Amino acid sequence: MLPRLNFIDRVDGRPHILSSDFIFGTLLLNKSPVLESFHLERDCECSASQIELWVRFAVDRFVRDLSIAFNLDRCVVRFPSRLFRCETLETLHLQNVILLKVPSWVSFQSLKTLRLVAVKYADEEVFLRLISSSLVLKNLVVGSCEDENVKTFTINVPSLQSLTIWTNEEYYRLFVIHSHSLKELDIENEYGEVKFIGDMPELVKASVKTYESKGNVLKCLTFVKRLSLTHFGSKVQYHIGTIFSQLVCLDFRGFCNNWWDLLVNLLQHSPRLEILKFEDDGEDELEDDKGCWIQPSCAPECLYHLKTFEWRDYEGKPIQKQVAVYILKNASRLVTATLRFDPYMVSKKAFKELEYATRGSRACELTMMC
C-alpha cells in the first residue's frame, strides 16, 4: 500500500495547529518514491511559497490524490508549474483558496475527480482552463464563494458523468452546463440560475434543492430515473411541461405554502413512478379558499403503478389528510404506505381517520412509525 501524508490542524474535532517546521521535517524524512495522497487541511494561513514547495514535493513523488484546504480564512496559493502536467494525479481538491493563475498548457492526463469548493478565481478563464484540463474527467464539484470574481460558470466537459453544484451565498451566479453524458446530478441553488444546453439522456440520479425557479433544470431531467427534489420558498412557481418518462423513484420535499400543487404536477408528469417519498413543512393551514387544494379531475397515471408511499413528519393537518387520503384511494397497486410522525405532535385520532379511509389496493399495508 502506498504511503499517505495527511496534515490536518485538528485532532478529534478540536484545533491542533501543526507548525510549518513539523510539516517540512516530515517531508524531509519521508523517503518513499511514490505517494498515494497528500492532504493539507489548515486552520491557519500559509505563505504561497510554502504551499508551492510542499506541492512540488508531492508531485515529484507521483502523487495520485492531492488536497489543499483552508477552514477559516481564504489563502492565496501558488502551484509549481510541474503540477499542471502531472500525469499521475487522479483526484484534486481545492477549498477556500485564491487561485490567480492556471497556464494555458495545463494538462492532467489522469485526472478523474475535481472538487473546487469556495475557490476564488482571478477570472473566468482560470476556471475554464482548470475544468477543461483533463479528457477523462468524470466527477466535478463546484461550490461558489461570496466574493467570487466569476459571475458565469460555463461547464462543457464531454467526459463528465457526475456533477455537483452548490451556491448558498446571497450573490447571483449563472451556471451554463453542456454536459450531455451526465449520469448523476446534484444541485443546491439558493440565489443563482442554472441553465442546461440540451438533454441528458444518460441521467440516472438527480438531486435538486432550490429556493427559486430560475433556469430550466426540471425541463432537462426528462430521462432521470431517481429524483430528489427540495423546494424552499413562500410559493411554488414551477410550471412543468416535461414528461419524466423514466422516473421510477421520487423523493419530494416541499417547504413552501402550496407544495401540493407541485406534488400533483410531478405525479401527473411521471407515468412510470413506483416509489414516492414525501415531506412538507410549509405554512399550509387553509385560512381561505385561495389556499385550498383542488383534486385533479383525473387521477395521475402513476398512481396505478405506485407500489411504495412514504410520508415523513406527518402532522395530520387538513391539507395533509386530503392528499394522503387521495393517494391511498387512487393507488390501486400500492403495497406499503408508511407515515412517520412525532408522537408529541400528532394525536392518534389523525391516524384512525386514515386507517378507515378507502384504499384502492387491498394488499396495501398502512404503517405508522415514530
One Martini backbone bead per residue (centre of mass of N, CA, C, O) as a GRO file, in nm:
protein
  370
    1MET     BB    1   0.095   0.037   0.023
    2LEU     BB    2   0.070   0.358  -0.018
    3PRO     BB    3   0.153   0.649   0.103
    4ARG     BB    4   0.020   0.890   0.346
    5LEU     BB    5  -0.020   1.255   0.365
    6ASN     BB    6  -0.161   1.413   0.662
    7PHE     BB    7  -0.237   1.764   0.729
    8ILE     BB    8  -0.414   1.839   1.031
    9ASP     BB    9  -0.564   2.098   1.248
   10ARG     BB   10  -0.692   1.824   1.386
   11VAL     BB   11  -0.821   1.655   1.692
   12ASP     BB   12  -1.114   1.532   1.744
   13GLY     BB   13  -1.225   1.833   1.642
   14ARG     BB   14  -0.977   1.984   1.751
   15PRO     BB   15  -0.753   2.214   1.775
   16HIS     BB   16  -0.420   2.151   1.593
   17ILE     BB   17  -0.148   2.313   1.525
   18LEU     BB   18   0.073   2.290   1.268
   19SER     BB   19   0.384   2.330   1.200
   20SER     BB   20   0.592   2.402   0.943
   21ASP     BB   21   0.836   2.242   1.052
   22PHE     BB   22   0.691   1.972   1.072
   23ILE     BB   23   0.625   1.940   0.772
   24PHE     BB   24   0.910   1.960   0.667
   25GLY     BB   25   1.030   1.725   0.832
   26THR     BB   26   0.846   1.500   0.723
   27LEU     BB   27   0.931   1.528   0.425
   28LEU     BB   28   1.239   1.473   0.465
   29LEU     BB   29   1.189   1.176   0.594
   30ASN     BB   30   1.058   1.097   0.336
   31LYS     BB   31   1.144   0.811   0.103
   32SER     BB   32   0.923   0.786  -0.085
   33PRO     BB   33   0.867   0.764  -0.438
   34VAL     BB   34   0.552   0.729  -0.360
   35LEU     BB   35   0.216   0.875  -0.358
   36GLU     BB   36  -0.115   0.858  -0.283
   37SER     BB   37  -0.129   1.111  -0.068
   38PHE     BB   38  -0.196   1.480  -0.022
   39HIS     BB   39  -0.300   1.646   0.280
   40LEU     BB   40  -0.417   1.990   0.340
   41GLU     BB   41  -0.553   2.112   0.663
   42ARG     BB   42  -0.623   2.448   0.762
   43ASP     BB   43  -0.655   2.714   1.023
   44CYS     BB   44  -0.415   2.851   0.884
   45GLU     BB   45  -0.189   3.026   0.731
   46CYS     BB   46  -0.003   3.031   0.423
   47SER     BB   47   0.239   3.054   0.217
   48ALA     BB   48   0.289   3.033  -0.115
   49SER     BB   49   0.575   2.902  -0.094
   50GLN     BB   50   0.502   2.664   0.085
   51ILE     BB   51   0.294   2.529  -0.098
   52GLU     BB   52   0.476   2.495  -0.342
   53LEU     BB   53   0.681   2.304  -0.203
   54TRP     BB   54   0.484   2.077  -0.110
   55VAL     BB   55   0.367   2.012  -0.392
   56ARG     BB   56   0.635   1.939  -0.525
   57PHE     BB   57   0.687   1.695  -0.352
   58ALA     BB   58   0.433   1.535  -0.446
   59VAL     BB   59   0.488   1.537  -0.754
   60ASP     BB   60   0.776   1.396  -0.737
   61ARG     BB   61   0.585   1.140  -0.609
   62PHE     BB   62   0.334   1.073  -0.781
   63VAL     BB   63   0.066   1.181  -0.710
   64ARG     BB   64  -0.297   1.108  -0.685
   65ASP     BB   65  -0.386   1.274  -0.413
   66LEU     BB   66  -0.492   1.620  -0.391
   67SER     BB   67  -0.513   1.846  -0.094
   68ILE     BB   68  -0.630   2.194  -0.048
   69ALA     BB   69  -0.724   2.333   0.276
   70PHE     BB   70  -0.936   2.593   0.426
   71ASN     BB   71  -1.139   2.681   0.710
   72LEU     BB   72  -1.114   2.993   0.725
   73ASP     BB   73  -0.914   3.157   0.568
   74ARG     BB   74  -0.829   3.270   0.278
   75CYS     BB   75  -0.578   3.147   0.038
   76VAL     BB   76  -0.299   3.196  -0.134
   77VAL     BB   77  -0.195   3.018  -0.429
   78ARG     BB   78   0.107   2.844  -0.547
   79PHE     BB   79   0.202   2.653  -0.819
   80PRO     BB   80   0.381   2.438  -0.967
   81SER     BB   81   0.426   2.374  -1.298
   82ARG     BB   82   0.435   2.054  -1.275
   83LEU     BB   83   0.139   2.009  -1.189
   84PHE     BB   84   0.006   2.081  -1.486
   85ARG     BB   85   0.168   1.780  -1.576
   86CYS     BB   86   0.046   1.561  -1.408
   87GLU     BB   87   0.006   1.209  -1.474
   88THR     BB   88  -0.106   1.084  -1.177
   89LEU     BB   89  -0.342   1.261  -1.127
   90GLU     BB   90  -0.687   1.192  -1.002
   91THR     BB   91  -0.714   1.397  -0.745
   92LEU     BB   92  -0.865   1.730  -0.685
   93HIS     BB   93  -0.856   1.955  -0.393
   94LEU     BB   94  -1.017   2.278  -0.343
   95GLN     BB   95  -1.024   2.506  -0.048
   96ASN     BB   96  -1.030   2.828   0.024
   97VAL     BB   97  -0.897   2.963  -0.237
   98ILE     BB   98  -0.661   3.158  -0.431
   99LEU     BB   99  -0.666   3.164  -0.790
  100LEU     BB  100  -0.456   3.325  -1.029
  101LYS     BB  101  -0.317   3.069  -1.194
  102VAL     BB  102  -0.348   2.905  -1.524
  103PRO     BB  103  -0.215   2.752  -1.767
  104SER     BB  104  -0.276   2.686  -2.104
  105TRP     BB  105  -0.102   2.392  -2.083
  106VAL     BB  106  -0.280   2.233  -1.921
  107SER     BB  107  -0.241   1.868  -1.810
  108PHE     BB  108  -0.456   1.599  -1.700
  109GLN     BB  109  -0.446   1.267  -1.786
  110SER     BB  110  -0.584   1.132  -1.492
  111LEU     BB  111  -0.817   1.314  -1.421
  112LYS     BB  112  -1.142   1.240  -1.247
  113THR     BB  113  -1.134   1.439  -0.985
  114LEU     BB  114  -1.300   1.762  -0.914
  115ARG     BB  115  -1.268   1.998  -0.636
  116LEU     BB  116  -1.442   2.325  -0.597
  117VAL     BB  117  -1.430   2.504  -0.290
  118ALA     BB  118  -1.443   2.824  -0.246
  119VAL     BB  119  -1.316   2.947  -0.505
  120LYS     BB  120  -1.098   3.207  -0.612
  121TYR     BB  121  -1.082   3.372  -0.913
  122ALA     BB  122  -0.940   3.585  -1.130
  123ASP     BB  123  -1.110   3.438  -1.363
  124GLU     BB  124  -1.279   3.254  -1.595
  125GLU     BB  125  -1.031   3.125  -1.734
  126VAL     BB  126  -0.927   2.964  -1.493
  127PHE     BB  127  -1.170   2.779  -1.468
  128LEU     BB  128  -1.174   2.661  -1.759
  129ARG     BB  129  -0.891   2.535  -1.755
  130LEU     BB  130  -0.934   2.341  -1.520
  131ILE     BB  131  -1.194   2.174  -1.630
  132SER     BB  132  -1.027   2.126  -1.925
  133SER     BB  133  -0.758   1.944  -1.843
  134SER     BB  134  -0.940   1.676  -1.889
  135LEU     BB  135  -1.044   1.385  -2.083
  136VAL     BB  136  -1.134   1.201  -1.797
  137LEU     BB  137  -1.345   1.356  -1.656
  138LYS     BB  138  -1.616   1.265  -1.415
  139ASN     BB  139  -1.581   1.451  -1.147
  140LEU     BB  140  -1.771   1.747  -1.032
  141VAL     BB  141  -1.708   2.023  -0.801
  142VAL     BB  142  -1.906   2.330  -0.736
  143GLY     BB  143  -1.834   2.606  -0.509
  144SER     BB  144  -1.926   2.906  -0.427
  145CYS     BB  145  -1.843   3.240  -0.339
  146GLU     BB  146  -1.910   3.558  -0.220
  147ASP     BB  147  -1.633   3.706  -0.372
  148GLU     BB  148  -1.666   3.641  -0.663
  149ASN     BB  149  -1.553   3.708  -0.994
  150VAL     BB  150  -1.739   3.494  -1.100
  151LYS     BB  151  -2.067   3.481  -1.267
  152THR     BB  152  -1.994   3.266  -1.498
  153PHE     BB  153  -2.044   2.909  -1.537
  154THR     BB  154  -1.885   2.705  -1.772
  155ILE     BB  155  -1.985   2.362  -1.860
  156ASN     BB  156  -1.768   2.166  -2.093
  157VAL     BB  157  -1.763   1.813  -2.041
  158PRO     BB  158  -1.786   1.523  -2.212
  159SER     BB  159  -1.688   1.309  -1.970
  160LEU     BB  160  -1.902   1.378  -1.774
  161GLN     BB  161  -2.098   1.208  -1.494
  162SER     BB  162  -2.052   1.406  -1.236
  163LEU     BB  163  -2.251   1.676  -1.076
  164THR     BB  164  -2.174   1.948  -0.843
  165ILE     BB  165  -2.385   2.221  -0.716
  166TRP     BB  166  -2.324   2.520  -0.507
  167THR     BB  167  -2.530   2.803  -0.374
  168ASN     BB  168  -2.522   2.991  -0.042
  169GLU     BB  169  -2.524   3.282  -0.139
  170GLU     BB  170  -2.609   3.639  -0.181
  171TYR     BB  171  -2.532   3.560  -0.498
  172TYR     BB  172  -2.522   3.577  -0.829
  173ARG     BB  173  -2.534   3.278  -1.041
  174LEU     BB  174  -2.422   3.131  -1.352
  175PHE     BB  175  -2.505   2.812  -1.499
  176VAL     BB  176  -2.357   2.649  -1.783
  177ILE     BB  177  -2.463   2.333  -1.927
  178HIS     BB  178  -2.318   2.064  -2.163
  179SER     BB  179  -2.349   1.782  -2.017
  180HIS     BB  180  -2.468   1.479  -2.176
  181SER     BB  181  -2.319   1.233  -1.989
  182LEU     BB  182  -2.480   1.238  -1.745
  183LYS     BB  183  -2.571   1.042  -1.437
  184GLU     BB  184  -2.512   1.268  -1.211
  185LEU     BB  185  -2.704   1.511  -1.003
  186ASP     BB  186  -2.616   1.811  -0.795
  187ILE     BB  187  -2.833   2.076  -0.667
  188GLU     BB  188  -2.764   2.396  -0.491
  189ASN     BB  189  -2.992   2.673  -0.532
  190GLU     BB  190  -3.047   2.992  -0.407
  191TYR     BB  191  -2.975   3.267  -0.619
  192GLY     BB  192  -2.939   3.144  -0.884
  193GLU     BB  193  -2.861   2.994  -1.214
  194VAL     BB  194  -2.968   2.710  -1.422
  195LYS     BB  195  -2.838   2.598  -1.744
  196PHE     BB  196  -2.931   2.382  -2.006
  197ILE     BB  197  -2.774   2.224  -2.289
  198GLY     BB  198  -2.975   2.008  -2.343
  199ASP     BB  199  -2.983   1.682  -2.285
  200MET     BB  200  -2.987   1.377  -2.048
  201PRO     BB  201  -2.999   1.048  -2.140
  202GLU     BB  202  -2.803   0.919  -1.887
  203LEU     BB  203  -2.972   0.991  -1.652
  204VAL     BB  204  -3.034   0.858  -1.314
  205LYS     BB  205  -2.946   1.084  -1.092
  206ALA     BB  206  -3.120   1.344  -0.892
  207SER     BB  207  -3.047   1.658  -0.709
  208VAL     BB  208  -3.280   1.923  -0.606
  209LYS     BB  209  -3.206   2.246  -0.454
  210THR     BB  210  -3.442   2.516  -0.416
  211TYR     BB  211  -3.561   2.875  -0.400
  212GLU     BB  212  -3.598   2.897  -0.707
  213SER     BB  213  -3.710   2.896  -1.073
  214LYS     BB  214  -3.457   2.932  -1.214
  215GLY     BB  215  -3.434   2.803  -1.508
  216ASN     BB  216  -3.411   2.440  -1.661
  217VAL     BB  217  -3.388   2.180  -1.493
  218LEU     BB  218  -3.655   2.007  -1.511
  219LYS     BB  219  -3.666   2.005  -1.831
  220CYS     BB  220  -3.378   1.818  -1.830
  221LEU     BB  221  -3.513   1.542  -1.669
  222THR     BB  222  -3.650   1.326  -1.858
  223PHE     BB  223  -3.443   1.056  -1.792
  224VAL     BB  224  -3.482   1.025  -1.507
  225LYS     BB  225  -3.509   0.780  -1.231
  226ARG     BB  226  -3.392   0.954  -0.980
  227LEU     BB  227  -3.563   1.196  -0.761
  228SER     BB  228  -3.456   1.486  -0.571
  229LEU     BB  229  -3.687   1.734  -0.436
  230THR     BB  230  -3.626   2.074  -0.320
  231HIS     BB  231  -3.847   2.336  -0.185
  232PHE     BB  232  -3.803   2.674  -0.122
  233GLY     BB  233  -4.054   2.900  -0.006
  234SER     BB  234  -4.357   3.066  -0.042
  235LYS     BB  235  -4.386   2.972  -0.360
  236VAL     BB  236  -4.468   2.796  -0.622
  237GLN     BB  237  -4.342   2.841  -0.987
  238TYR     BB  238  -4.378   2.593  -1.139
  239HIS     BB  239  -4.388   2.476  -1.495
  240ILE     BB  240  -4.464   2.171  -1.604
  241GLY     BB  241  -4.391   2.005  -1.940
  242THR     BB  242  -4.242   1.753  -1.862
  243ILE     BB  243  -4.176   1.416  -1.918
  244PHE     BB  244  -4.105   1.153  -1.681
  245SER     BB  245  -4.058   0.857  -1.837
  246GLN     BB  246  -3.828   0.716  -1.617
  247LEU     BB  247  -3.959   0.763  -1.347
  248VAL     BB  248  -3.954   0.567  -1.021
  249CYS     BB  249  -3.819   0.784  -0.808
  250LEU     BB  250  -3.958   1.004  -0.549
  251ASP     BB  251  -3.814   1.281  -0.358
  252PHE     BB  252  -4.019   1.509  -0.176
  253ARG     BB  253  -3.966   1.861  -0.072
  254GLY     BB  254  -4.214   2.094   0.064
  255PHE     BB  255  -4.110   2.426   0.167
  256CYS     BB  256  -4.419   2.542   0.110
  257ASN     BB  257  -4.742   2.658   0.075
  258ASN     BB  258  -4.795   2.494  -0.230
  259TRP     BB  259  -4.690   2.188  -0.254
  260TRP     BB  260  -4.934   2.030  -0.387
  261ASP     BB  261  -4.904   2.138  -0.677
  262LEU     BB  262  -4.626   2.014  -0.740
  263LEU     BB  263  -4.691   1.723  -0.677
  264VAL     BB  264  -4.915   1.681  -0.887
  265ASN     BB  265  -4.744   1.763  -1.130
  266LEU     BB  266  -4.541   1.533  -1.101
  267LEU     BB  267  -4.741   1.297  -1.120
  268GLN     BB  268  -4.859   1.374  -1.406
  269HIS     BB  269  -4.534   1.347  -1.525
  270SER     BB  270  -4.509   1.026  -1.392
  271PRO     BB  271  -4.609   0.729  -1.525
  272ARG     BB  272  -4.369   0.520  -1.373
  273LEU     BB  273  -4.418   0.545  -1.084
  274GLU     BB  274  -4.329   0.356  -0.762
  275ILE     BB  275  -4.182   0.579  -0.573
  276LEU     BB  276  -4.294   0.772  -0.279
  277LYS     BB  277  -4.142   1.051  -0.119
  278PHE     BB  278  -4.236   1.265   0.170
  279GLU     BB  279  -4.215   1.628   0.257
  280ASP     BB  280  -4.344   1.883   0.486
  281ASP     BB  281  -4.318   2.264   0.598
  282GLY     BB  282  -4.558   2.442   0.555
  283GLU     BB  283  -4.795   2.706   0.559
  284ASP     BB  284  -5.098   2.506   0.529
  285GLU     BB  285  -5.320   2.649   0.650
  286LEU     BB  286  -5.655   2.699   0.575
  287GLU     BB  287  -5.779   3.034   0.557
  288ASP     BB  288  -5.867   3.003   0.253
  289ASP     BB  289  -5.959   2.930  -0.072
  290LYS     BB  290  -5.673   2.988  -0.203
  291GLY     BB  291  -5.536   2.730  -0.033
  292CYS     BB  292  -5.685   2.515  -0.179
  293TRP     BB  293  -5.718   2.187  -0.272
  294ILE     BB  294  -5.751   2.059  -0.600
  295GLN     BB  295  -5.854   1.795  -0.735
  296PRO     BB  296  -5.809   1.598  -0.976
  297SER     BB  297  -6.015   1.488  -1.228
  298CYS     BB  298  -5.762   1.297  -1.285
  299ALA     BB  299  -5.577   1.048  -1.215
  300PRO     BB  300  -5.270   0.978  -1.207
  301GLU     BB  301  -5.110   0.725  -1.366
  302CYS     BB  302  -4.900   0.643  -1.140
  303LEU     BB  303  -5.115   0.529  -0.928
  304TYR     BB  304  -5.127   0.243  -1.093
  305HIS     BB  305  -4.798   0.182  -1.001
  306LEU     BB  306  -4.779   0.229  -0.715
  307LYS     BB  307  -4.596   0.075  -0.421
  308THR     BB  308  -4.455   0.327  -0.264
  309PHE     BB  309  -4.533   0.511   0.048
  310GLU     BB  310  -4.387   0.814   0.202
  311TRP     BB  311  -4.431   1.007   0.514
  312ARG     BB  312  -4.274   1.272   0.655
  313ASP     BB  313  -4.379   1.451   0.914
  314TYR     BB  314  -4.660   1.387   1.007
  315GLU     BB  315  -4.955   1.602   1.138
  316GLY     BB  316  -5.268   1.609   1.040
  317LYS     BB  317  -5.341   1.809   0.846
  318PRO     BB  318  -5.578   1.883   0.629
  319ILE     BB  319  -5.406   1.874   0.365
  320GLN     BB  320  -5.266   1.608   0.432
  321LYS     BB  321  -5.514   1.432   0.445
  322GLN     BB  322  -5.616   1.476   0.158
  323VAL     BB  323  -5.366   1.363   0.011
  324ALA     BB  324  -5.348   1.086   0.147
  325VAL     BB  325  -5.632   0.984   0.072
  326TYR     BB  326  -5.600   1.010  -0.234
  327ILE     BB  327  -5.367   0.808  -0.267
  328LEU     BB  328  -5.497   0.559  -0.128
  329LYS     BB  329  -5.746   0.550  -0.325
  330ASN     BB  330  -5.571   0.548  -0.621
  331ALA     BB  331  -5.359   0.325  -0.533
  332SER     BB  332  -5.406   0.006  -0.667
  333ARG     BB  333  -5.078  -0.112  -0.611
  334LEU     BB  334  -5.030  -0.079  -0.324
  335VAL     BB  335  -4.819  -0.205  -0.057
  336THR     BB  336  -4.680   0.052   0.092
  337ALA     BB  337  -4.757   0.265   0.385
  338THR     BB  338  -4.579   0.544   0.537
  339LEU     BB  339  -4.596   0.713   0.859
  340ARG     BB  340  -4.411   0.975   0.990
  341PHE     BB  341  -4.387   1.075   1.345
  342ASP     BB  342  -4.467   1.283   1.621
  343PRO     BB  343  -4.612   1.193   1.921
  344TYR     BB  344  -4.621   1.505   2.034
  345MET     BB  345  -4.790   1.623   1.762
  346VAL     BB  346  -4.976   1.361   1.725
  347SER     BB  347  -5.269   1.213   1.710
  348LYS     BB  348  -5.447   0.917   1.689
  349LYS     BB  349  -5.689   1.026   1.523
  350ALA     BB  350  -5.538   1.087   1.256
  351PHE     BB  351  -5.497   0.771   1.195
  352LYS     BB  352  -5.781   0.662   1.206
  353GLU     BB  353  -5.879   0.810   0.952
  354LEU     BB  354  -5.685   0.652   0.760
  355GLU     BB  355  -5.761   0.359   0.826
  356TYR     BB  356  -6.075   0.416   0.723
  357ALA     BB  357  -5.994   0.474   0.459
  358THR     BB  358  -6.000   0.442   0.135
  359ARG     BB  359  -5.864   0.174  -0.064
  360GLY     BB  360  -5.732   0.068  -0.374
  361SER     BB  361  -5.560  -0.146  -0.201
  362ARG     BB  362  -5.575  -0.452  -0.040
  363ALA     BB  363  -5.249  -0.492   0.001
  364CYS     BB  364  -5.224  -0.254   0.179
  365GLU     BB  365  -4.984  -0.135   0.424
  366LEU     BB  366  -5.032   0.052   0.715
  367THR     BB  367  -4.775   0.259   0.866
  368MET     BB  368  -4.666   0.364   1.190
  369MET     BB  369  -4.393   0.597   1.264
  370CYS     BB  370  -4.153   0.756   1.483
   0.00000   0.00000   0.00000
